[in-house]
Amino acid sequence: MFKPEIKVMDCSIRDGGLINQWQFSDEFVRATYKGLCEAGVDYMEIGYKATKSLFDPKKFGKWRFCDDDDIRKVVDGIEPVSKLSCMVDIGRVEEKDIVQKEESPFSMIRVACYIKEVDKAIDLCNMIMDK
């Protein structure tokens, strides 16, 4: 039974990066996005947005940082059936890391936090919504 209010989000790259430090090739991420689009998946959570000074870019792959230009390069030319999403963690992202919606490849940004950080999460969500 089809229910339009139910959305499907794939987190293979973002969550899978916990195992390999987000060291996925562009070709692999592109193929994953293409497959998700062909399958009609609503959202692809392609990785994290994070401040690079907190993580060593030599150790962690680009999907730990989700640079907007890298995202556009990987999805270029693929019919955008699946919308793009990323995740941010409280204390690991700065306002400058989140651009205005018109400049962003993301349709959604998920905010992760522990219960003790809910006030900070609400502030971050409000900042993201303002953009």
DSSP file (Angstrom, degrees, kcal/mol; ACC not computed):
  #  RESIDUE AA STRUCTURE BP1 BP2  ACC     N-H-->O    O-->H-N    N-H-->O    O-->H-N    TCO  KAPPA ALPHA  PHI   PSI    X-CA   Y-CA   Z-CA
    1    1 A M              0   0    0      0, 0.0     2,-0.3     0, 0.0     0, 0.0   0.000 360.0 360.0 360.0 123.8    0.0    0.0    0.0
    2    2 A F        -     0   0    0      2,-0.0     0, 0.0     1,-0.0     0, 0.0  -0.572 360.0-176.7 -76.6 129.7    1.5    3.3   -1.1
    3    3 A K    >   -     0   0    0     -2,-0.3     3,-1.9     3,-0.1    -1,-0.0  -0.930  13.1-160.5-127.5 105.6    1.8    6.0    1.6
    4    4 A P  T 3  S+     0   0    0      0, 0.0    -1,-0.1     0, 0.0    -2,-0.0   0.726  87.5  64.4 -62.0 -22.2    3.1    9.3    0.2
    5    5 A E  T 3  S+     0   0    0      2,-0.0     2,-0.5     0, 0.0     0, 0.0   0.655  84.3  89.4 -76.9 -13.4    4.1   10.6    3.7
    6    6 A I    <   -     0   0    0     -3,-1.9     2,-0.4     2,-0.0    -3,-0.1  -0.731  60.8-170.8 -86.0 128.2    6.7    7.8    4.1
    7    7 A K        -     0   0    0     -2,-0.5     2,-0.5    34,-0.0    34,-0.1  -0.907  13.5-142.3-118.5 147.0   10.1    8.7    2.8
    8    8 A V        -     0   0    0     -2,-0.4    35,-2.2    32,-0.2    34,-0.5  -0.930  16.1-172.1-111.5 130.8   13.1    6.4    2.3
    9    9 A M  E     -a   43   0A   0     -2,-0.5     2,-0.5    33,-0.2    35,-0.2  -0.987  12.0-149.3-125.4 129.6   16.6    7.6    3.1
   10   10 A D  E     +a   44   0A   0     33,-2.6    35,-3.3    -2,-0.4     4,-0.1  -0.827  15.6 177.2 -96.0 132.4   19.8    5.7    2.3
   11   11 A C     >> +     0   0    0     -2,-0.5     4,-3.0    33,-0.2     5,-0.7   0.051  39.1 123.6-118.6  22.2   22.7    6.2    4.7
   12   12 A S  H  >5S+     0   0    0      1,-0.2     4,-1.6     3,-0.2     5,-0.1   0.883  79.7  37.6 -56.9 -44.4   25.2    3.7    3.2
   13   13 A I  H  >5S+     0   0    0     32,-0.3     4,-1.6     3,-0.2    -1,-0.2   0.956 121.4  43.1 -74.4 -50.7   28.0    6.3    2.5
   14   14 A R  H  45S+     0   0    0     31,-1.4     4,-0.3     2,-0.2    -2,-0.2   0.956 125.2  33.6 -61.4 -51.6   27.5    8.4    5.7
   15   15 A D  H ><5S+     0   0    0     -4,-3.0     3,-1.6    30,-0.2     4,-0.3   0.891 115.8  56.4 -73.6 -39.5   27.1    5.4    8.1
   16   16 A G  H >X<S+     0   0    0     -4,-1.6     3,-1.8    -5,-0.7     4,-1.0   0.774  93.0  71.6 -62.7 -26.2   29.4    3.1    6.2
   17   17 A G  H 3X>S+     0   0    0     -4,-1.6     4,-1.2     1,-0.3     5,-0.8   0.694  80.0  74.0 -64.5 -18.3   32.2    5.7    6.5
   18   18 A L  H <45S+     0   0    0     -3,-1.6    -1,-0.3    -4,-0.3    -2,-0.2   0.772 101.1  44.6 -63.3 -24.1   32.3    4.8   10.2
   19   19 A I  H <45S+     0   0    0     -3,-1.8    -2,-0.2    -4,-0.3    -1,-0.2   0.856 126.7  25.1 -87.3 -40.0   34.1    1.6    9.1
   20   20 A N  H ><5S-     0   0    0     -4,-1.0     3,-1.1    41,-0.0    -2,-0.2   0.132 106.2-106.9-117.2  20.8   36.5    3.0    6.5
   21   21 A Q  T 3<5S-     0   0    0     -4,-1.2    40,-3.3     1,-0.2    43,-0.2   0.802  73.2 -66.7  58.7  30.8   37.0    6.6    7.6
   22   22 A W  T 3 <S+     0   0    0     -5,-0.8     2,-1.2    38,-0.2    41,-0.9   0.809  88.4 152.3  62.3  33.9   34.9    7.8    4.6
   23   23 A Q    <   +     0   0    0     -3,-1.1     2,-0.4    38,-0.2    -1,-0.2  -0.438  17.8 143.8 -92.3  59.6   37.5    6.6    2.2
   24   24 A F        -     0   0    0     -2,-1.2    38,-0.2    -3,-0.1    39,-0.1  -0.796  50.1-119.1 -97.3 141.3   35.1    5.9   -0.7
   25   25 A S     >  -     0   0    0     -2,-0.4     4,-2.2     1,-0.1     5,-0.2  -0.397  21.2-117.4 -72.8 155.9   36.1    6.6   -4.2
   26   26 A D  H  > S+     0   0    0      1,-0.2     4,-2.8     2,-0.2     5,-0.2   0.892 116.9  55.7 -57.6 -39.7   34.2    9.2   -6.3
   27   27 A E  H  > S+     0   0    0      1,-0.2     4,-2.5     2,-0.2    -1,-0.2   0.892 107.4  48.3 -62.7 -40.3   33.2    6.4   -8.7
   28   28 A F  H  > S+     0   0    0      2,-0.2     4,-2.2     1,-0.2    -1,-0.2   0.927 113.7  45.8 -66.4 -44.9   31.7    4.3   -5.8
   29   29 A V  H  X S+     0   0    0     -4,-2.2     4,-2.6     2,-0.2    -2,-0.2   0.904 113.6  50.3 -65.8 -40.6   29.7    7.2   -4.4
   30   30 A R  H  X S+     0   0    0     -4,-2.8     4,-2.8    -5,-0.2    -2,-0.2   0.927 110.9  48.3 -62.1 -45.6   28.5    8.2   -7.9
   31   31 A A  H  X S+     0   0    0     -4,-2.5     4,-2.4     2,-0.2    -1,-0.2   0.883 111.5  51.0 -63.6 -38.0   27.4    4.6   -8.6
   32   32 A T  H  X S+     0   0    0     -4,-2.2     4,-2.3     2,-0.2    -2,-0.2   0.942 112.1  46.1 -64.0 -47.3   25.6    4.4   -5.3
   33   33 A Y  H  X S+     0   0    0     -4,-2.6     4,-2.5     1,-0.2    -2,-0.2   0.923 112.5  50.6 -61.5 -44.6   23.8    7.7   -6.0
   34   34 A K  H  X S+     0   0    0     -4,-2.8     4,-2.4     1,-0.2    -1,-0.2   0.919 111.3  48.5 -60.1 -44.2   22.9    6.6   -9.5
   35   35 A G  H  X S+     0   0    0     -4,-2.4     4,-1.8     2,-0.2    -1,-0.2   0.887 110.9  50.1 -63.7 -39.7   21.5    3.3   -8.2
   36   36 A L  H  X>S+     0   0    0     -4,-2.3     5,-2.3     2,-0.2     4,-0.7   0.896 110.7  49.7 -66.7 -39.5   19.5    5.0   -5.5
   37   37 A C  H ><5S+     0   0    0     -4,-2.5     3,-1.0     1,-0.2    -2,-0.2   0.930 110.7  49.5 -62.7 -44.8   18.0    7.4   -8.1
   38   38 A E  H 3<5S+     0   0    0     -4,-2.4    -1,-0.2     1,-0.3    -2,-0.2   0.829 111.0  50.5 -63.7 -31.1   17.1    4.5  -10.4
   39   39 A A  H 3<5S-     0   0    0     -4,-1.8    -1,-0.3    -5,-0.2    -2,-0.2   0.579 113.6-119.3 -83.1  -9.8   15.5    2.7   -7.4
   40   40 A G  T <<5 +     0   0    0     -3,-1.0    -3,-0.2    -4,-0.7   -32,-0.2   0.714  48.9 169.5  80.3  20.6   13.4    5.8   -6.6
   41   41 A V      < -     0   0    0     -5,-2.3    -1,-0.2    -6,-0.2   -32,-0.1  -0.462  31.6-139.9 -66.1 137.5   14.9    6.3   -3.1
   42   42 A D  S    S+     0   0    0    -34,-0.5    41,-3.0    40,-0.2     2,-0.3   0.905  74.7  15.8 -69.9 -44.3   13.8    9.7   -1.7
   43   43 A Y  E     -ab   9  83A   0    -35,-2.2   -33,-2.6    39,-0.2     2,-0.5  -0.973  54.2-157.7-135.7 145.5   17.0   10.8    0.0
   44   44 A M  E     -ab  10  84A   0     39,-2.6    41,-2.7    -2,-0.3     2,-1.2  -0.983  12.8-151.4-118.9 117.7   20.7    9.9    0.0
   45   45 A E  E     - b   0  85A   0    -35,-3.3   -31,-1.4    -2,-0.5   -32,-0.3  -0.771  18.6-175.7 -86.4 100.2   22.6   10.9    3.1
   46   46 A I  E     -     0   0A   0     39,-2.1     2,-0.3    -2,-1.2    40,-0.2   0.611  47.7 -66.7 -81.5 -14.6   26.0   11.3    1.4
   47   47 A G  E     - b   0  86A   0     38,-0.5    40,-2.0    -3,-0.1     2,-0.3  -0.993  63.0 -49.9 163.5-158.3   28.1   12.0    4.4
   48   48 A Y  E     - b   0  87A   0     15,-2.2     2,-0.5    -2,-0.3    40,-0.2  -0.754  29.3-137.7-107.0 155.1   28.8   14.5    7.1
   49   49 A K        +     0   0    0     38,-2.3    40,-0.5    -2,-0.3     2,-0.3  -0.977  42.7 159.7-101.7 126.0   29.5   18.2    7.1
   50   50 A A        -     0   0    0     -2,-0.5     2,-0.4    15,-0.4    43,-0.2  -0.995  48.1-100.0-149.3 151.3   32.3   18.8    9.6
   51   51 A T    >>  -     0   0    0     41,-2.4     3,-1.8    -2,-0.3     4,-0.5  -0.597  30.1-143.0 -71.9 122.5   34.9   21.4   10.3
   52   52 A K  G >4 S+     0   0    0     -2,-0.4     3,-0.8     1,-0.3    -1,-0.2   0.751  95.4  67.0 -63.6 -24.9   38.2   20.3    8.8
   53   53 A S  G 34 S+     0   0    0      1,-0.2    -1,-0.3     3,-0.1     3,-0.1   0.703  99.2  53.2 -69.4 -16.4   40.3   21.6   11.7
   54   54 A L  G <4 S+     0   0    0     -3,-1.8     2,-0.4     1,-0.1    -1,-0.2   0.654 114.0  41.1 -88.9 -17.9   38.7   19.0   13.9
   55   55 A F  S << S-     0   0    0     -3,-0.8    -1,-0.1    -4,-0.5    -5,-0.0  -0.987  86.8-115.8-133.7 139.8   39.5   16.0   11.7
   56   56 A D    >>  -     0   0    0     -2,-0.4     4,-2.7     1,-0.2     3,-1.6  -0.645  17.5-154.8 -77.4 111.5   42.7   15.3    9.7
   57   57 A P  T 34 S+     0   0    0      0, 0.0    -1,-0.2     0, 0.0     7,-0.1   0.698  94.4  61.5 -61.8 -16.6   41.8   15.4    6.0
   58   58 A K  T 34 S+     0   0    0      1,-0.1     3,-0.1     3,-0.1    -2,-0.1   0.770 114.0  34.3 -76.8 -25.4   44.7   13.0    5.3
   59   59 A K  T <4 S+     0   0    0     -3,-1.6     2,-0.4     1,-0.1    -1,-0.1   0.835 115.9  56.9 -93.5 -40.7   43.1   10.4    7.6
   60   60 A F  S  < S-     0   0    0     -4,-2.7   -38,-0.2     1,-0.1    -1,-0.1  -0.783  83.1-123.0-101.3 136.1   39.4   11.0    6.8
   61   61 A G    >   -     0   0    0    -40,-3.3     3,-2.0    -2,-0.4     4,-0.3  -0.145  34.0 -95.8 -70.7 169.5   38.0   10.8    3.3
   62   62 A K  G >> S+     0   0    0      1,-0.3     4,-2.2   -38,-0.2     3,-1.3   0.686 117.0  70.7 -62.8 -20.4   36.1   13.6    1.7
   63   63 A W  G 34 S+     0   0    0    -41,-0.9   -15,-2.2     1,-0.3    -1,-0.3   0.533  88.5  65.0 -79.4  -2.9   32.7   12.2    2.7
   64   64 A R  G <4 S+     0   0    0     -3,-2.0    -1,-0.3   -42,-0.2    -2,-0.2   0.663 116.3  28.4 -80.6 -19.9   33.5   13.2    6.3
   65   65 A F  T <4 S-     0   0    0     -3,-1.3   -15,-0.4    -4,-0.3    -2,-0.2   0.633  88.6-151.4-116.4 -22.8   33.5   16.8    5.1
   66   66 A C     <  -     0   0    0     -4,-2.2     2,-0.2     1,-0.2    -3,-0.1   0.923  12.4-157.4  46.0  61.7   31.0   16.9    2.2
   67   67 A D     >  -     0   0    0     -5,-0.5     4,-2.1     1,-0.1     3,-0.3  -0.516  17.5-130.2 -64.1 131.8   32.5   19.8    0.3
   68   68 A D  H  > S+     0   0    0      1,-0.2     4,-2.4    -2,-0.2     5,-0.2   0.853 106.2  52.9 -58.0 -38.0   29.8   21.2   -1.9
   69   69 A D  H  > S+     0   0    0      1,-0.2     4,-2.1     2,-0.2    -1,-0.2   0.891 108.0  50.9 -66.4 -38.3   32.0   21.1   -5.1
   70   70 A D  H  > S+     0   0    0     -3,-0.3     4,-2.0     2,-0.2    -2,-0.2   0.907 110.3  50.6 -63.1 -40.9   32.9   17.5   -4.5
   71   71 A I  H  X S+     0   0    0     -4,-2.1     4,-2.0     1,-0.2     5,-0.2   0.950 110.5  47.9 -61.3 -50.3   29.2   16.7   -4.2
   72   72 A R  H  X S+     0   0    0     -4,-2.4     4,-1.1     1,-0.2    -1,-0.2   0.888 110.4  52.7 -60.1 -39.5   28.3   18.5   -7.4
   73   73 A K  H  < S+     0   0    0     -4,-2.1     3,-0.2     1,-0.2    -1,-0.2   0.909 110.0  48.0 -62.1 -42.9   31.1   16.7   -9.3
   74   74 A V  H  < S+     0   0    0     -4,-2.0    -1,-0.2     1,-0.2    -2,-0.2   0.847 118.7  37.5 -70.4 -35.2   29.9   13.3   -8.2
   75   75 A V  H >< S+     0   0    0     -4,-2.0     3,-2.1    -5,-0.2    -1,-0.2   0.512  84.3 130.5 -96.5  -4.2   26.2   13.7   -9.0
   76   76 A D  T 3< S+     0   0    0     -4,-1.1     3,-0.1     1,-0.3    -3,-0.0  -0.232  77.0  11.3 -55.0 129.0   26.8   15.8  -12.2
   77   77 A G  T 3  S+     0   0    0      1,-0.3     2,-0.5     3,-0.0    -1,-0.3   0.374  96.6 118.1  86.5  -4.1   24.8   14.4  -15.1
   78   78 A I  S <  S-     0   0    0     -3,-2.1    -1,-0.3     1,-0.0    -3,-0.0  -0.834  76.9-109.8 -96.6 130.5   22.6   12.0  -13.1
   79   79 A E        -     0   0    0     -2,-0.5     2,-2.4     1,-0.1     3,-0.4  -0.429  35.3-127.4 -57.3 117.8   18.9   12.7  -13.2
   80   80 A P        +     0   0    0      0, 0.0    -1,-0.1     0, 0.0     4,-0.1  -0.362  58.7 140.3 -78.5  69.5   18.4   13.9   -9.6
   81   81 A V        +     0   0    0     -2,-2.4     2,-0.4   -47,-0.1   -44,-0.1   0.923  64.5  58.8 -71.6 -45.3   15.5   11.6   -8.5
   82   82 A S  S    S-     0   0    0     -3,-0.4   -39,-0.2   -49,-0.2     2,-0.2  -0.720  85.3-134.4 -88.2 132.4   17.0   11.2   -5.0
   83   83 A K  E     -b   43   0A   0    -41,-3.0   -39,-2.6    -2,-0.4     2,-0.3  -0.521  23.4-115.9 -80.9 153.7   17.5   14.3   -2.9
   84   84 A L  E     +b   44   0A   0     21,-0.5    23,-2.8   -41,-0.2    24,-1.3  -0.719  34.2 175.9 -96.8 142.8   20.8   14.8   -1.1
   85   85 A S  E     -bc  45 108A   0    -41,-2.7   -39,-2.1    -2,-0.3   -38,-0.5  -0.926   8.1-170.3-135.3 158.4   21.2   15.0    2.6
   86   86 A C  E     -bc  47 109A   0     22,-1.2    24,-2.9    -2,-0.3     2,-0.4  -0.924  17.9-126.7-140.7 170.4   24.1   15.2    5.1
   87   87 A M  E     -bc  48 110A   0    -40,-2.0   -38,-2.3    -2,-0.3     2,-0.4  -0.909  16.1-164.9-118.7 147.8   24.5   14.9    8.8
   88   88 A V  E     - c   0 111A   0     22,-2.6    24,-2.9    -2,-0.4     2,-0.4  -0.972  10.1-144.5-127.9 148.0   26.0   17.3   11.3
   89   89 A D  E >   - c   0 112A   0    -40,-0.5     3,-2.0    -2,-0.4     4,-0.3  -0.883  31.7-100.4-108.9 142.5   27.1   16.7   14.9
   90   90 A I  T 3  S+     0   0    0     22,-1.5    31,-0.1    -2,-0.4    24,-0.0  -0.381 109.4  13.1 -57.4 131.9   26.8   19.3   17.6
   91   91 A G  T 3  S+     0   0    0      2,-0.3    -1,-0.3    29,-0.1     3,-0.1   0.428 113.3  79.9  81.5  -2.0   30.2   20.9   18.2
   92   92 A R  S <  S+     0   0    0     -3,-2.0   -41,-2.4   -43,-0.1     2,-0.3   0.269  86.5  56.1-119.6   9.4   31.7   19.5   15.0
   93   93 A V        -     0   0    0     -4,-0.3    -2,-0.3   -43,-0.2     2,-0.3  -0.994  65.8-151.3-140.9 145.2   30.3   22.0   12.5
   94   94 A E    >   -     0   0    0     -2,-0.3     3,-1.8     1,-0.1     4,-0.5  -0.787  32.1-109.3-114.2 160.1   30.6   25.7   12.3
   95   95 A E  G >  S+     0   0    0     -2,-0.3     3,-1.6     1,-0.3    -1,-0.1   0.866 117.9  60.4 -55.4 -37.9   28.1   28.2   10.8
   96   96 A K  G 3  S+     0   0    0      1,-0.3    -1,-0.3     3,-0.0    -3,-0.0   0.715  95.0  64.4 -64.5 -19.5   30.5   28.9    8.0
   97   97 A D  G <  S+     0   0    0     -3,-1.8     2,-0.6     1,-0.1    -1,-0.3   0.674  94.2  68.1 -75.9 -17.0   30.3   25.2    7.0
   98   98 A I  S <  S-     0   0    0     -3,-1.6     2,-0.1    -4,-0.5    -1,-0.1  -0.916  73.5-163.9-108.0 116.9   26.6   25.6    6.2
   99   99 A V        -     0   0    0     -2,-0.6     5,-0.1     1,-0.2    32,-0.1  -0.429  35.5 -73.5 -94.2 170.9   25.9   27.8    3.1
  100  100 A Q    >>  -     0   0    0     -2,-0.1     3,-1.7     1,-0.1     4,-0.8  -0.303  46.8-113.2 -60.0 147.2   22.7   29.4    2.0
  101  101 A K  G >4 S+     0   0    0     30,-3.6     3,-1.0     1,-0.3    -1,-0.1   0.857 116.1  59.4 -52.0 -40.8   20.1   26.9    0.6
  102  102 A E  G 34 S+     0   0    0     29,-0.3    -1,-0.3     1,-0.3    -2,-0.1   0.768 111.5  41.1 -62.5 -24.6   20.4   28.4   -2.9
  103  103 A E  G <4 S+     0   0    0     -3,-1.7    -1,-0.3     3,-0.0    -2,-0.2   0.499 100.9  91.8 -98.4  -6.8   24.1   27.6   -2.9
  104  104 A S    <<  -     0   0    0     -3,-1.0    -6,-0.0    -4,-0.8    -4,-0.0  -0.656  62.5-150.7 -98.2 143.3   23.8   24.2   -1.3
  105  105 A P  S    S+     0   0    0      0, 0.0   -21,-0.5     0, 0.0     2,-0.3   0.521  73.6  98.0 -80.6  -4.7   23.5   20.8   -3.0
  106  106 A F        -     0   0    0      1,-0.1   -21,-0.2   -23,-0.1    -2,-0.1  -0.672  47.8-175.8 -94.4 137.3   21.5   19.6    0.0
  107  107 A S  S    S+     0   0    0    -23,-2.8     2,-0.3    -2,-0.3   -22,-0.2   0.609  80.9  22.5 -93.2 -19.0   17.8   19.4    0.4
  108  108 A M  E     -c   85   0A   0    -24,-1.3   -22,-1.2     2,-0.0     2,-0.4  -0.998  58.1-163.8-149.7 144.3   18.1   18.2    4.0
  109  109 A I  E     -c   86   0A   0     -2,-0.3     2,-0.4   -24,-0.2   -22,-0.2  -0.987  16.1-151.4-128.4 121.7   20.6   18.4    6.9
  110  110 A R  E     -c   87   0A   0    -24,-2.9   -22,-2.6    -2,-0.4     2,-0.5  -0.742   6.9-147.4 -92.4 140.7   20.1   16.1    9.8
  111  111 A V  E     -c   88   0A   0     -2,-0.4     2,-0.4   -24,-0.2   -22,-0.2  -0.935  10.9-161.9-110.5 123.7   21.4   17.2   13.2
  112  112 A A  E     +c   89   0A   0    -24,-2.9   -22,-1.5    -2,-0.5     2,-0.3  -0.855  22.3 147.4-106.0 139.9   22.7   14.6   15.6
  113  113 A C        -     0   0    0     -2,-0.4     2,-0.2   -24,-0.2     5,-0.1  -0.988  44.5-107.5-159.4 164.7   23.1   15.1   19.3
  114  114 A Y    >   -     0   0    0     -2,-0.3     3,-2.4     1,-0.1     7,-0.2  -0.626  45.1-104.4 -89.7 159.5   22.9   13.6   22.8
  115  115 A I  G >  S+     0   0    0      1,-0.3     3,-1.5    -2,-0.2     4,-0.2   0.832 120.8  60.8 -55.9 -35.1   20.0   14.5   25.0
  116  116 A K  G 3  S+     0   0    0      1,-0.3    -1,-0.3     2,-0.1     3,-0.2   0.642 105.0  50.5 -68.3 -12.3   22.2   16.8   27.1
  117  117 A E  G <> S+     0   0    0     -3,-2.4     4,-2.5     1,-0.1    -1,-0.3   0.176  71.8 114.4-109.3  15.5   22.9   18.9   23.9
  118  118 A V  H <> S+     0   0    0     -3,-1.5     4,-2.6     1,-0.2     5,-0.2   0.878  76.2  52.9 -58.4 -40.5   19.2   19.4   22.8
  119  119 A D  H  > S+     0   0    0     -4,-0.2     4,-2.0     1,-0.2    -1,-0.2   0.916 111.3  46.5 -62.0 -41.6   19.4   23.1   23.4
  120  120 A K  H  > S+     0   0    0      2,-0.2     4,-2.5     1,-0.2    -2,-0.2   0.883 111.4  52.8 -65.6 -37.9   22.5   23.4   21.2
  121  121 A A  H  X S+     0   0    0     -4,-2.5     4,-2.9     2,-0.2    -2,-0.2   0.904 107.6  50.5 -64.9 -41.3   20.8   21.2   18.6
  122  122 A I  H  X S+     0   0    0     -4,-2.6     4,-2.5     2,-0.2    -1,-0.2   0.914 110.8  49.6 -63.3 -41.8   17.8   23.4   18.5
  123  123 A D  H  X S+     0   0    0     -4,-2.0     4,-2.2     2,-0.2    -2,-0.2   0.920 112.4  47.4 -61.8 -43.4   20.0   26.5   18.0
  124  124 A L  H  X S+     0   0    0     -4,-2.5     4,-2.6     2,-0.2    -2,-0.2   0.913 111.2  51.0 -64.9 -42.3   21.9   24.7   15.2
  125  125 A C  H  X S+     0   0    0     -4,-2.9     4,-2.8     1,-0.2    -2,-0.2   0.910 109.6  50.6 -60.8 -42.4   18.6   23.7   13.6
  126  126 A N  H  X S+     0   0    0     -4,-2.5     4,-2.0     2,-0.2    -1,-0.2   0.906 110.1  49.6 -63.3 -41.1   17.3   27.2   13.7
  127  127 A M  H  X S+     0   0    0     -4,-2.2     4,-1.1     2,-0.2    -2,-0.2   0.926 112.5  47.8 -62.0 -44.6   20.5   28.5   12.1
  128  128 A I  H >< S+     0   0    0     -4,-2.6     3,-0.7     1,-0.2    -2,-0.2   0.925 111.3  50.0 -62.8 -44.7   20.2   25.9    9.3
  129  129 A M  H 3< S+     0   0    0     -4,-2.8    -1,-0.2     1,-0.2    -2,-0.2   0.848 105.1  58.0 -63.3 -34.4   16.6   26.8    8.8
  130  130 A D  H 3<        0   0    0     -4,-2.0    -1,-0.2     1,-0.3    -2,-0.2   0.793 360.0 360.0 -65.1 -26.9   17.4   30.5    8.5
  131  131 A K    <<        0   0    0     -4,-1.1   -30,-3.6    -3,-0.7   -29,-0.3   0.457 360.0 360.0 -86.8 360.0   19.8   29.6    5.7
